[in-house]
Amino acid sequence: MMHSDGDGSTSHAQKQNDDVSQAPPTHSIISATEGSTHITRSSEIAEFPSQEKDKVSSAGSVFRRDDFVGGPVTTATIRFPPKHINIANAFDEEDQTAKRNYLKSLGRIVFARGPWIESHPLAPSYKNPVGNDATKSCDEDEIQCMTQALEDKSCYKTLAFGGLENNRGGTSTFESVSGMIFPSSSPSALSYLNDSSSRVESCHSINRRISVVAFGGRRISFLSGGGLWSNSSTNKNGKDTAQDDFVSIPIAKDGSLTSSYLEVSDWIHDVRLLNVELQQANNQSAFLLAMGMTNNNCEIFGFYSSTQDEQETLQPTRLQCITCDVRCITYSLSFHGWDSTSVLSSDEHLPSLAVASGTVFSEIVVWDAVDNSQEDENDEESLDTLVKRWLANVTAGANIIIKASRIRRTSLHRLKGHLGSIFSVHFSTCGQYIASTSDDRTVRLFHLQPIDESQTEWKLIWTGWGHTARVFDVSFAYPSHALGEESSHPTLVSAGEDSTARIWSPLQTQEVSHPLRGHDCESVWTVDVCDGIIVTGGNDGCVKLWDLDNRIMQDKDIRTFVVPKDPPIQSTHSEEKITTEATTSKPRKKQKKKQKLSGQLICGMELFKGHRLVVATRAGGLFSLDLKRNTWTHHICWHDNAISLEDKSKLQIDPTTGTCLSVSPSAAKVIVGTTEGWLVLASL
């Protein structure tokens, strides 16, 4: 990689084939539920690069646009089996590689295109390493159920907000899916290493039956099935059985009416789910849902399951609207807190819930939607009080009539630095970092730092330049060998309107890999990193996968060199000629003044002899770099002493017109081409 000493810089164009090796296309049949028909769609399979010949990574990674549906990919991710149904204990302790590879092969790619949600297997097939010794203690039914539930390789597709009659063709942006959360699955194949509380796995929780919570515009829906390990069906022993199609979980409305979605007051940016433990639940379950809105509000809803006409139905109750004192329109919002894998008991206080809002005024507003330190148990309108009253009514089976309260929160921090609207903002897992993107073409990283023993502040610690257009999304990346471990040097992956995704290590070497190219469009809308796999979705209707570890390892040996300073540019014959032409031209035509180039610009470079690099600049500089010794050699300016081969007269060559370079086979000469049509031969 070469960096110039001034404002100019060079970059190496990467071909699509360098990033994704395409294999022959295949065809598959995908069924769509809720009133749609079987759809035949073609999918183009791409080879997934991996490290140490990981066979799991050979999964198909490109899904071409379905002409019947169409539309860009607005969100995409990868999910893995949750802790309560994986088979990690069936492996030998020494066979960690086989264990991880098998669990990774069970992952599913889930993405949304317009109002449609699709679920595909990450690996089409993989040899099950679990032998008879590992399953001697299991009966045949349990083995069969476990295999069917885990190794489901079907593809599923559905409308997120109900059938076609509710979507009117599925063309409105109000009905497009902008985000999803997954209560019944894990973002990592190593979830079995997490020793956190497992109360959610032992209680009768709605979390286990909801596979996707999808939201877009003012709508939110709850789906089960789709191969995402939800308890949509069980066998006689209560074990998970084979997965089925996506099924919409009805939401109760006024009277006996139900709907496939809930419509709220404003557009939804982000959602968090918190399970609630019920006393004497009688096979009931409940959870809280926080929704971050475009108007910088947070709506808190309570949901509990009930049986209506022999069908399980979700009963929603609006509990509280939390308003930030900074009133503005937001383009992005992100929560930190409220883990869907944990359970809140009736005698516990609500955990904190932090909010970061990206505004149209180039700033990020950080505030607390739920803060334990500000909750008053004696306040009748506090969220804790409302939740306990709601839970008491749910347990007692009484009619739930709760007047939603409205409270106002004061913003804690207002982060500045961006020069445009904030398109994406995300907390890190530990909550100590905030990454953001904007239409100013930058990626920025903020760090929460202490001021004294009682106060903290967010500081801008890094700005990433590299994208050549607006940057739409960013995601924190964690090593594939760990379960969401935080590093002192966070890694970021961003995606933007320049058709690329880029990998950054802000506190080390900034951009640590070549740009990830491959989408046949300008806009790459979404990026996520799951268990070391980068997932991108673009305006071309495609989802692409990239191996994060492999990309970083490939570019680990990149070295950076600074080109020596150029000699001063002297006045040339070309400049005098332009001035003369300007004075003799017709006065009615306004002549363009030639702009003087500022900074150091490289007009060409080439590698020769295997370890030497020659560089020519638009100031006339000619240098060669010995890559073995890391030393530079200065040569005579390439434009000096230029002689015409026709009449042997001396020529005045303008070095600012240099545009390309080539080295002779003998490596004794270098030839530089100019925009004025000259080929200048210089000695090395």
PyMOL commands that set and color helices and strands:
alter all, ss='L'
color gray80, all
select helices_A, chain A and resi 16-19+55-58+83-85+88-90+96-105+133-135+140-150+164-167+173-175+191-193+199-202+206-208+372-374+383-396+548-554+573-584+655-657
alter helices_A, ss='H'
color red, helices_A
select strands_A, chain A and resi 2-3+21-22+26-32+38-43+46-47+73-79+108-113+116-121+156-159+179-181+212-216+219-224+247-248+251-252+258-259+262-263+268-276+286-293+297-308+311-324+330-336+343-344+353-359+363-370+405-409+413-416+422-427+433-438+442-450+456-465+471-477+491-496+501-505+510-511+524-530+533-538+543-547+561-562+602-608+612-617+622-626+631-635+642-643+650-651+658-663+669-674+679-683
alter strands_A, ss='S'
color yellow, strands_A
deselect
rebuild
show_as cartoon
